[in-house]
């Protein structure tokens, strides 16, 4: 059976669908990226109105491509699927049942017998696929922060953590299969708890496993950055990069967003880490034009960006998400001003990125080779800065490279140190 997977959303969503894809292939199905298919899987996202619009577009695209084939099916899963239902050969399957897709495509009657006892957030097999070097390892799901703009607590539910034993078993299997970089994925990875083990305990435990690998933490916020975890970031098997979520540099807006830190908390966290590791790479997320955001609030954000020094910022123009507290707030910022503020943020971090990458000009880095194409091996160094080496290197291997800054400042060119 030919199956096409169309996926949107976060690393957690990707981690889940990678596992589903692996199991589908193990069952003898062919995963195709173009052309007609027997089953289309839309792994949806609902974090913004725009992402929901993209989900609908992918569903309509799938329906057009399957045409009049009465045996073809579309499965919509992920955070935008809602409750389980079937409408005209389109099966909606929530995250709790996503892991059952490999069984469902061989027995569509299973859909009618789904019940709560079958729901699970962690029953995924290791996503073994020999062509990959980096992999998302799901360790946590759910959130109860209820940021005023965010729908995720309503669609992903309360925080739950995967057992340390299960994570370790999958981790060892993936290391043995040749994976070299592991990004610990979850909705709120900083909420990880299994008995006495918090996120720092999980990281320390995995760092103690055998093998040639490195760990990469996904998006975190200042309250998660304990002294123990900060100390672990210095380990030579840690990627020295964090997406430390900011959203706004204005304390007034952070309060309206129901974020659980202040501007000072945020900048102090960066300072604490860079005291230990001056080259540490920070990226972040910014929402511009949140309801009630004034020019002064925006200026506070720009000043915070300047002080923090990011290599990249995921910039979002605020749009009301129905079902959230912020949707009831008066949207006082015009679309034109949102666009202007977004452009200012992008312009500011673009210059910061070039300056940050320039810190590696002439130095050496530990580079992980990921893919070779058109005479160039590409990958990232230990600070998650892109590096291109103009020779063929074996995939999934660490190399010491001497780097120079590209002319356009977009990355580094490396030469392997012999």
ABEGO torsion letter per residue (X at the ends): XBBBBBBBEBAAAAAAAAAAAAAAAAAGBBBBABEBBABBBBBBBAABAAAAAAAAAAAAAAAAAAEABAABBBBBBEAAAEBBBBBGGBBBBBAAAAAAAAAAAABAAAAAABBAAABBAABBBBBBBAABABBBBBABBEBAAGBAABAAAAAAEBBBBBBAAAAAAAAAAAAAAGBABBBBBBABAAABBBEABBAAAAAAAAAABBEBBBBBBBBBBAAABBAAAAAAAABAABBBBBBBBAGBABAAAAAAAGBABBAAAAAAAAAAAAAABAABBBBBBBBBGBBGBBAAAAAAAAAAAAAAGBABBBBBBBBBBBGBAAAABBBABBAAAAAAAAAAAAAAAAAAAAAAAAAABGBBBBBBBABBBGGBBBEBBAAGBBBBBBBBBBBGBBBBBBBBBBAAGAEBBBBBBX
